[in-house]
Amino acid sequence: MYIFVINSGSSSIKYQLFKMPSEKPLCSGLAERIGLDHSIITHKVYKGDATTITKQEGFIPDHEAGLYAVAKLLTDPEVGVISNPDDIEAVGHRVVHGGESFAATTIIDAAVKAKIKELFPLAPLHNPANYLGIEVAEKIFTNAKQVAVFDTAFHQSMPPKAYRYAIPEALYQQHGIRAYGFHGTSHRYVSKQAMAYLQNSKAKIITIHLGNGCSMAAVDAGKSVDTSMGFGPVSGLVMGTRAGDIDASVIFHLMDQLGYEPQAVNNLLNKQSGMQGLAGFSDMREVRAAVQAGNAQAELASELYAYRIKKYIGAYAAVLNGIDAIVFTAGVGENDADTRQRICSHLEFLGIHFDAAANRAEGSGIRSISIAESPVQVLIVPTNEELEIVQQCYGLLQA
């Protein structure tokens, strides 16, 4: 069964094609800078141990044009892997926000699309792009079932004490104001991988997803019981451009005393804060270079970033009543040794005994960066959201 996985962003389309039940992709790619100058598609084809990379440059005006260009690459006589778009039997879509309506992977119909559209205000940067990906895929892959895999679904197992806010009941009942959590596809995937690595299906795990967006989850025997992001993806940890947790009084002060309009506050907290606001750089690689150059603001930003994560580790250790493993994943979590060391230092009281040499060593796949005798394992687990999406789709369609 050919299943095509699409992760449609505001100006990009990430994709992979699988022939299930094999979980090794036939090809993968990224269409970047859609609607902007210097658009590019990077298309990779995997045959045995060999990888063929094709780069296609040229203005891509919108997602529809981008997905048609990708479909053309899939069927290209030289770099294609299928003969016709109709060969694809299912298209799996990453959809960021499913509200309370979707606790599992779902076949997309008119009602599902209407609900995704209804949730645009809760994820304005993501759901519209995800929805557009669905609309375009329906035109191109006419033979395929369209399937939605929701970022929020994994966190629907949280109990009310974790997802409710202490605000009037009517705001929850009538308007759905509660914590939903995000990055669920990644948290689900890496927690499953960690449980298999530990050979413990009952493991208590704290998963730490650190990219430009950052979040943590407390996972008990494979179920999310708490997570750092809430109603929207701006709360919790310090991120590339997002503030994370902030006293609501600051928002009122910005508007009432400093004259900020609501949209300006929204832009401030989502696009001008986090590491960008503290250090002047949103990319952790640039922050790290600035730290090494002696930049005091970058050093403070790095300390604050790690401190916030450390506080959540303590909170989630209490929520779980102990922990078996901490998992680092995503771009920063998998690749930034300095950040991992800042986070894991001075946590011996929790049973976390960090191995600085293992942390700095090159490696791939799942690996431990704690000493062998550590009661709590510290693991690096590379995330693979596309693989999790295709597994979810295949499981649903085979049921």
RAPECOR-V832277 format. One record per residue. N is the residue number from 1. RES is the residue in one letter. PHI is phi in degrees with one decimal (NA if undefined). PSI is psi in whole degrees, -180 to 180 (NA if undefined). D_FIRST is the distance of its C-alpha to the first C-alpha in Angstrom with 1 decimal. Layout:
n=(N & N)
res=(RES & RES)
phi=(PHI & PHI)
psi=(PSI & PSI)
d_first=(D_FIRST & D_FIRST)
//
This chain:
n=(1 & 2 & 3 & 4 & 5 & 6 & 7 & 8 & 9 & 10 & 11 & 12 & 13 & 14 & 15 & 16 & 17 & 18 & 19 & 20 & 21 & 22 & 23 & 24 & 25 & 26 & 27 & 28 & 29 & 30 & 31 & 32 & 33 & 34 & 35 & 36 & 37 & 38 & 39 & 40 & 41 & 42 & 43 & 44 & 45 & 46 & 47 & 48 & 49 & 50 & 51 & 52 & 53 & 54 & 55 & 56 & 57 & 58 & 59 & 60 & 61 & 62 & 63 & 64 & 65 & 66 & 67 & 68 & 69 & 70 & 71 & 72 & 73 & 74 & 75 & 76 & 77 & 78 & 79 & 80 & 81 & 82 & 83 & 84 & 85 & 86 & 87 & 88 & 89 & 90 & 91 & 92 & 93 & 94 & 95 & 96 & 97 & 98 & 99 & 100 & 101 & 102 & 103 & 104 & 105 & 106 & 107 & 108 & 109 & 110 & 111 & 112 & 113 & 114 & 115 & 116 & 117 & 118 & 119 & 120 & 121 & 122 & 123 & 124 & 125 & 126 & 127 & 128 & 129 & 130 & 131 & 132 & 133 & 134 & 135 & 136 & 137 & 138 & 139 & 140 & 141 & 142 & 143 & 144 & 145 & 146 & 147 & 148 & 149 & 150 & 151 & 152 & 153 & 154 & 155 & 156 & 157 & 158 & 159 & 160 & 161 & 162 & 163 & 164 & 165 & 166 & 167 & 168 & 169 & 170 & 171 & 172 & 173 & 174 & 175 & 176 & 177 & 178 & 179 & 180 & 181 & 182 & 183 & 184 & 185 & 186 & 187 & 188 & 189 & 190 & 191 & 192 & 193 & 194 & 195 & 196 & 197 & 198 & 199 & 200 & 201 & 202 & 203 & 204 & 205 & 206 & 207 & 208 & 209 & 210 & 211 & 212 & 213 & 214 & 215 & 216 & 217 & 218 & 219 & 220 & 221 & 222 & 223 & 224 & 225 & 226 & 227 & 228 & 229 & 230 & 231 & 232 & 233 & 234 & 235 & 236 & 237 & 238 & 239 & 240 & 241 & 242 & 243 & 244 & 245 & 246 & 247 & 248 & 249 & 250 & 251 & 252 & 253 & 254 & 255 & 256 & 257 & 258 & 259 & 260 & 261 & 262 & 263 & 264 & 265 & 266 & 267 & 268 & 269 & 270 & 271 & 272 & 273 & 274 & 275 & 276 & 277 & 278 & 279 & 280 & 281 & 282 & 283 & 284 & 285 & 286 & 287 & 288 & 289 & 290 & 291 & 292 & 293 & 294 & 295 & 296 & 297 & 298 & 299 & 300 & 301 & 302 & 303 & 304 & 305 & 306 & 307 & 308 & 309 & 310 & 311 & 312 & 313 & 314 & 315 & 316 & 317 & 318 & 319 & 320 & 321 & 322 & 323 & 324 & 325 & 326 & 327 & 328 & 329 & 330 & 331 & 332 & 333 & 334 & 335 & 336 & 337 & 338 & 339 & 340 & 341 & 342 & 343 & 344 & 345 & 346 & 347 & 348 & 349 & 350 & 351 & 352 & 353 & 354 & 355 & 356 & 357 & 358 & 359 & 360 & 361 & 362 & 363 & 364 & 365 & 366 & 367 & 368 & 369 & 370 & 371 & 372 & 373 & 374 & 375 & 376 & 377 & 378 & 379 & 380 & 381 & 382 & 383 & 384 & 385 & 386 & 387 & 388 & 389 & 390 & 391 & 392 & 393 & 394 & 395 & 396 & 397 & 398 & 399)
res=(M & Y & I & F & V & I & N & S & G & S & S & S & I & K & Y & Q & L & F & K & M & P & S & E & K & P & L & C & S & G & L & A & E & R & I & G & L & D & H & S & I & I & T & H & K & V & Y & K & G & D & A & T & T & I & T & K & Q & E & G & F & I & P & D & H & E & A & G & L & Y & A & V & A & K & L & L & T & D & P & E & V & G & V & I & S & N & P & D & D & I & E & A & V & G & H & R & V & V & H & G & G & E & S & F & A & A & T & T & I & I & D & A & A & V & K & A & K & I & K & E & L & F & P & L & A & P & L & H & N & P & A & N & Y & L & G & I & E & V & A & E & K & I & F & T & N & A & K & Q & V & A & V & F & D & T & A & F & H & Q & S & M & P & P & K & A & Y & R & Y & A & I & P & E & A & L & Y & Q & Q & H & G & I & R & A & Y & G & F & H & G & T & S & H & R & Y & V & S & K & Q & A & M & A & Y & L & Q & N & S & K & A & K & I & I & T & I & H & L & G & N & G & C & S & M & A & A & V & D & A & G & K & S & V & D & T & S & M & G & F & G & P & V & S & G & L & V & M & G & T & R & A & G & D & I & D & A & S & V & I & F & H & L & M & D & Q & L & G & Y & E & P & Q & A & V & N & N & L & L & N & K & Q & S & G & M & Q & G & L & A & G & F & S & D & M & R & E & V & R & A & A & V & Q & A & G & N & A & Q & A & E & L & A & S & E & L & Y & A & Y & R & I & K & K & Y & I & G & A & Y & A & A & V & L & N & G & I & D & A & I & V & F & T & A & G & V & G & E & N & D & A & D & T & R & Q & R & I & C & S & H & L & E & F & L & G & I & H & F & D & A & A & A & N & R & A & E & G & S & G & I & R & S & I & S & I & A & E & S & P & V & Q & V & L & I & V & P & T & N & E & E & L & E & I & V & Q & Q & C & Y & G & L & L & Q & A)
phi=(NA & -79.6 & -124.8 & -102.6 & -106.1 & -120.9 & -119.2 & -93.6 & -102.2 & -65.5 & -136.1 & -150.0 & -135.0 & -100.3 & -146.9 & -147.6 & -117.0 & -119.2 & -112.3 & -72.4 & -88.1 & -66.2 & -100.3 & -96.4 & -66.9 & -77.3 & -157.4 & -150.3 & -174.6 & -145.7 & -98.6 & -117.2 & 59.0 & -66.1 & 81.8 & -122.1 & -66.0 & 61.0 & -63.9 & -151.0 & -116.0 & -107.2 & -117.7 & -117.9 & -115.6 & -110.3 & -132.5 & 62.4 & -93.7 & -95.8 & -124.2 & -104.3 & -113.3 & -119.6 & -115.5 & -123.5 & -105.6 & 148.1 & -60.0 & -110.6 & -68.9 & -156.9 & -64.9 & -63.2 & -64.1 & -63.8 & -72.2 & -64.5 & -65.9 & -65.1 & -59.7 & -65.8 & -66.0 & -61.1 & -108.4 & -61.4 & -58.7 & -97.8 & -113.9 & -81.1 & -127.5 & -134.9 & -91.9 & -153.9 & -55.2 & -70.4 & -65.6 & -78.1 & -94.5 & -151.9 & -121.5 & -97.2 & -111.0 & -77.6 & -121.8 & -68.6 & -116.8 & -114.7 & 55.6 & -91.1 & -76.7 & -128.0 & -105.7 & -153.4 & -61.0 & -138.0 & -70.3 & -84.7 & -132.1 & -61.0 & -67.3 & -65.9 & -61.5 & -62.4 & -69.1 & -60.0 & -66.2 & -60.6 & -90.6 & -50.3 & -62.6 & -83.3 & -143.5 & -66.0 & -86.9 & -119.0 & -58.3 & -60.5 & -67.6 & -62.1 & -62.4 & -62.4 & -60.3 & -65.9 & -59.8 & -71.1 & -62.1 & -63.6 & -76.1 & -88.1 & -103.4 & -69.9 & -90.3 & -96.3 & -80.4 & -93.9 & -127.9 & -104.7 & -116.4 & -95.2 & -59.7 & -80.5 & -61.2 & -59.1 & -88.1 & -70.2 & -82.4 & -63.4 & -76.9 & -53.7 & -63.3 & -92.6 & -99.6 & -85.0 & -101.8 & -84.9 & -128.4 & -51.7 & -52.7 & -61.8 & -68.2 & -80.3 & -64.1 & -95.1 & -125.4 & 67.0 & -80.8 & -163.8 & -82.6 & -110.0 & 81.4 & -139.9 & 56.7 & -62.2 & -63.8 & -69.8 & -61.1 & -63.8 & -62.2 & -71.7 & -68.8 & -62.8 & -63.0 & -66.8 & -62.1 & -66.5 & -63.3 & -78.8 & 55.4 & -145.6 & -74.8 & -104.1 & -59.9 & -101.3 & -129.2 & -106.6 & -98.4 & -125.0 & -96.2 & -120.8 & -132.5 & -69.8 & -96.0 & -132.6 & -157.0 & -128.3 & -140.4 & -96.1 & -119.4 & -112.9 & 52.4 & 86.7 & -114.6 & -72.2 & -112.8 & -166.1 & -153.4 & -81.5 & -78.7 & -123.0 & -63.9 & -133.9 & -87.2 & -97.7 & -90.1 & 96.6 & -76.0 & -69.9 & -125.8 & -58.9 & -126.9 & -103.4 & -71.8 & 75.5 & -57.3 & -149.8 & -61.4 & -58.6 & -60.9 & -62.6 & -64.5 & -63.0 & -63.9 & -58.2 & -81.4 & -78.6 & -105.4 & -107.2 & 78.6 & -73.5 & -80.7 & -52.6 & -65.8 & -66.7 & -66.2 & -57.5 & -63.7 & -59.7 & -75.2 & -94.3 & -121.7 & -122.0 & -111.7 & 59.9 & -65.9 & -61.0 & -69.4 & -80.3 & -113.8 & 90.0 & -135.9 & -95.1 & -85.1 & -63.0 & -65.0 & -70.8 & -61.3 & -63.3 & -63.4 & -67.1 & -60.5 & -65.2 & -85.6 & 89.7 & -73.4 & -65.5 & -66.7 & -67.0 & -65.3 & -61.9 & -59.2 & -65.4 & -66.4 & -64.5 & -56.6 & -69.8 & -61.8 & -62.8 & -64.0 & -60.5 & -62.6 & -67.8 & -59.2 & -61.3 & -64.1 & -74.7 & -62.8 & -69.8 & -59.8 & -84.5 & 59.0 & 115.1 & -138.1 & -100.1 & -158.6 & -113.6 & -118.4 & -100.6 & -150.4 & 74.8 & -52.1 & -75.2 & -59.8 & -83.6 & -120.2 & -103.5 & -64.5 & -64.4 & -62.9 & -60.8 & -67.2 & -59.5 & -70.6 & -89.3 & -71.5 & 61.0 & -119.1 & -62.1 & -63.5 & -90.7 & 89.4 & -99.0 & -116.2 & -80.5 & -110.7 & -62.3 & -67.4 & -63.1 & -63.2 & -85.4 & -70.4 & -69.8 & -173.2 & -141.2 & 71.3 & -73.2 & -151.6 & -94.3 & -121.8 & -115.4 & -68.8 & -58.5 & -86.3 & -63.6 & -60.0 & -110.8 & -81.0 & -106.2 & -119.2 & -102.3 & -126.6 & -58.7 & -82.8 & -150.4 & -64.6 & -65.5 & -65.7 & -62.1 & -63.2 & -68.3 & -63.3 & -63.8 & -63.6 & -62.7 & -61.4 & -65.6 & -75.0 & -87.5 & -65.7)
psi=(119 & 123 & 125 & 127 & 128 & 129 & 97 & 118 & -175 & -33 & 24 & 161 & 116 & 139 & 157 & 146 & 129 & 149 & 92 & 147 & 4 & 133 & 13 & 123 & 147 & -35 & 164 & 165 & 175 & 123 & 119 & 159 & 42 & 129 & 2 & 170 & 155 & 44 & 148 & 142 & 125 & 117 & 125 & 131 & 133 & 121 & 110 & -128 & 1 & 144 & 126 & 127 & 127 & 131 & 131 & 113 & 149 & 148 & 127 & 106 & -33 & 177 & -33 & -47 & -38 & -44 & -34 & -38 & -39 & -45 & -36 & -39 & -38 & -31 & 7 & 137 & -28 & -44 & 6 & 166 & -6 & 163 & -24 & 142 & -26 & -11 & -26 & 123 & -20 & 146 & 121 & 125 & 131 & 124 & 125 & -50 & 122 & 5 & -148 & -2 & -27 & 110 & 5 & 167 & 139 & 137 & 134 & 128 & -172 & -39 & -39 & -43 & -40 & -39 & -41 & -41 & -39 & -28 & 6 & -45 & -24 & -20 & 68 & -23 & -16 & -55 & -40 & -40 & -40 & -43 & -43 & -39 & -38 & -47 & -43 & -41 & -33 & -32 & -36 & -46 & 72 & -18 & -7 & 149 & 134 & 131 & 135 & 131 & 117 & 133 & -34 & -16 & -42 & -32 & 2 & -9 & -5 & 142 & 159 & -36 & -21 & -35 & -12 & 148 & 154 & 65 & 168 & 138 & -37 & -31 & -29 & -50 & -40 & -27 & 0 & 27 & 111 & 174 & 132 & -39 & 154 & -175 & 23 & -34 & -40 & -46 & -39 & -47 & -51 & -30 & -38 & -44 & -41 & -41 & -39 & -41 & -41 & -13 & 46 & 100 & -8 & 11 & 146 & 116 & 139 & 116 & 135 & 103 & 110 & 105 & -142 & -39 & 144 & 140 & 162 & 156 & 143 & 118 & 119 & 112 & 43 & 0 & 134 & 126 & -13 & 156 & 157 & -31 & 155 & -118 & -38 & 176 & 20 & -14 & 168 & -120 & 161 & 137 & -172 & -52 & 0 & 144 & -31 & -159 & 133 & 145 & 126 & -25 & -30 & -40 & -45 & -39 & -43 & -41 & -46 & -36 & -31 & 0 & 18 & 138 & 155 & -43 & -34 & -37 & -42 & -48 & -40 & -49 & -28 & -33 & -14 & 7 & -151 & -143 & -32 & -46 & -37 & -42 & -15 & 2 & 137 & -23 & 125 & -27 & -39 & -38 & -44 & -41 & -38 & -38 & -46 & -25 & 1 & 18 & 114 & -37 & -39 & -37 & -44 & -44 & -43 & -41 & -43 & -42 & -50 & -37 & -42 & -43 & -41 & -40 & -41 & -34 & -46 & -43 & -44 & -28 & -37 & -44 & -42 & -10 & 49 & 160 & 147 & -29 & 151 & 134 & 126 & 135 & 174 & 179 & -52 & -45 & -37 & -24 & -13 & 95 & -36 & -44 & -44 & -40 & -42 & -40 & -43 & -7 & 145 & 38 & 23 & -29 & -22 & 0 & 15 & 110 & 102 & 144 & 101 & -37 & -44 & -36 & -37 & -17 & 146 & 149 & 169 & 163 & -169 & 133 & 153 & 139 & 27 & 162 & 157 & -33 & 0 & 126 & -32 & 123 & 137 & 118 & 146 & 122 & 106 & 131 & 157 & 82 & -35 & -40 & -41 & -41 & -45 & -35 & -42 & -44 & -48 & -42 & -42 & -44 & -22 & -14 & NA)
d_first=(0.0 & 3.8 & 6.3 & 9.8 & 12.7 & 16.1 & 19.4 & 22.0 & 25.6 & 28.9 & 29.0 & 25.8 & 22.0 & 20.1 & 16.5 & 13.7 & 10.4 & 8.0 & 5.3 & 5.1 & 7.3 & 9.3 & 11.3 & 12.9 & 12.2 & 12.2 & 14.7 & 16.6 & 19.6 & 22.3 & 24.2 & 27.6 & 30.9 & 29.5 & 32.6 & 34.8 & 36.5 & 34.8 & 31.2 & 28.8 & 25.1 & 24.3 & 21.1 & 20.0 & 17.9 & 17.4 & 17.9 & 19.2 & 22.1 & 22.7 & 22.1 & 22.9 & 24.2 & 24.8 & 27.1 & 27.6 & 30.7 & 32.1 & 32.7 & 29.7 & 31.5 & 28.9 & 25.3 & 24.5 & 25.8 & 24.0 & 20.5 & 21.3 & 22.4 & 19.3 & 17.2 & 19.7 & 19.3 & 15.5 & 16.5 & 19.8 & 20.9 & 22.1 & 20.1 & 16.8 & 13.4 & 11.9 & 14.2 & 13.9 & 13.1 & 11.7 & 8.7 & 7.5 & 6.4 & 8.0 & 10.9 & 12.6 & 16.3 & 19.0 & 21.9 & 25.1 & 27.2 & 26.3 & 29.8 & 30.4 & 28.1 & 24.8 & 24.7 & 20.9 & 17.6 & 17.7 & 16.0 & 18.2 & 20.7 & 24.2 & 25.8 & 23.5 & 24.2 & 27.9 & 28.0 & 26.4 & 29.1 & 31.7 & 31.1 & 31.7 & 35.2 & 34.0 & 31.7 & 33.2 & 31.9 & 28.2 & 27.2 & 28.3 & 26.2 & 23.1 & 23.9 & 24.4 & 20.9 & 19.5 & 21.9 & 21.0 & 17.2 & 17.8 & 19.8 & 17.6 & 14.0 & 15.4 & 12.4 & 10.6 & 11.6 & 13.8 & 14.1 & 17.2 & 17.9 & 21.7 & 23.9 & 26.5 & 24.5 & 25.1 & 28.8 & 29.1 & 30.2 & 33.4 & 36.6 & 38.9 & 41.4 & 39.0 & 37.6 & 40.7 & 43.4 & 47.1 & 47.6 & 48.6 & 46.3 & 46.1 & 44.2 & 41.4 & 41.5 & 41.8 & 40.1 & 37.6 & 39.4 & 38.1 & 36.2 & 32.4 & 31.5 & 28.9 & 26.6 & 25.1 & 21.7 & 23.5 & 26.0 & 23.4 & 21.5 & 24.7 & 26.4 & 23.7 & 24.0 & 27.7 & 27.9 & 26.0 & 28.3 & 31.3 & 30.1 & 31.3 & 29.2 & 32.4 & 33.0 & 34.8 & 33.3 & 34.3 & 31.5 & 32.9 & 30.6 & 32.8 & 31.8 & 33.5 & 32.8 & 33.7 & 33.3 & 33.7 & 32.6 & 34.2 & 31.6 & 32.8 & 30.6 & 27.4 & 28.8 & 30.3 & 33.9 & 35.2 & 34.3 & 36.4 & 35.1 & 36.2 & 36.3 & 35.2 & 34.1 & 37.6 & 39.0 & 39.2 & 39.2 & 40.7 & 38.0 & 38.0 & 39.6 & 39.6 & 42.6 & 41.1 & 43.5 & 46.7 & 49.7 & 49.4 & 53.1 & 52.2 & 50.3 & 53.3 & 55.7 & 53.7 & 54.0 & 57.4 & 59.3 & 57.6 & 56.7 & 52.9 & 51.0 & 48.0 & 45.5 & 47.3 & 47.0 & 43.2 & 42.9 & 45.2 & 43.3 & 39.8 & 40.5 & 43.9 & 44.1 & 42.5 & 42.9 & 43.6 & 46.5 & 47.9 & 47.5 & 46.9 & 43.4 & 40.0 & 38.3 & 39.1 & 39.5 & 42.3 & 43.8 & 43.9 & 45.6 & 48.1 & 48.8 & 49.6 & 51.9 & 53.8 & 52.7 & 53.9 & 51.7 & 48.6 & 49.8 & 50.5 & 47.0 & 45.4 & 47.6 & 46.9 & 43.1 & 43.3 & 45.9 & 43.7 & 40.9 & 43.4 & 44.7 & 41.3 & 40.9 & 44.2 & 43.3 & 39.9 & 41.5 & 43.9 & 41.2 & 39.3 & 42.6 & 41.8 & 38.9 & 37.1 & 35.4 & 35.3 & 32.1 & 32.3 & 29.2 & 28.3 & 30.3 & 33.8 & 33.1 & 31.4 & 33.8 & 37.2 & 39.3 & 42.4 & 40.8 & 39.5 & 43.0 & 44.8 & 42.6 & 43.0 & 46.7 & 49.2 & 46.7 & 48.1 & 49.5 & 45.9 & 45.2 & 43.5 & 44.8 & 43.4 & 43.3 & 44.3 & 43.7 & 40.2 & 39.5 & 40.7 & 39.0 & 36.1 & 32.8 & 29.1 & 26.6 & 28.1 & 31.9 & 35.0 & 37.9 & 40.3 & 42.7 & 41.8 & 44.3 & 43.1 & 42.6 & 40.0 & 37.4 & 36.7 & 33.2 & 31.3 & 27.6 & 25.5 & 23.4 & 19.8 & 19.1 & 15.8 & 14.5 & 16.0 & 14.4 & 10.8 & 11.9 & 13.6 & 10.8 & 8.4 & 11.7 & 12.8 & 10.0 & 10.2 & 14.0)
//
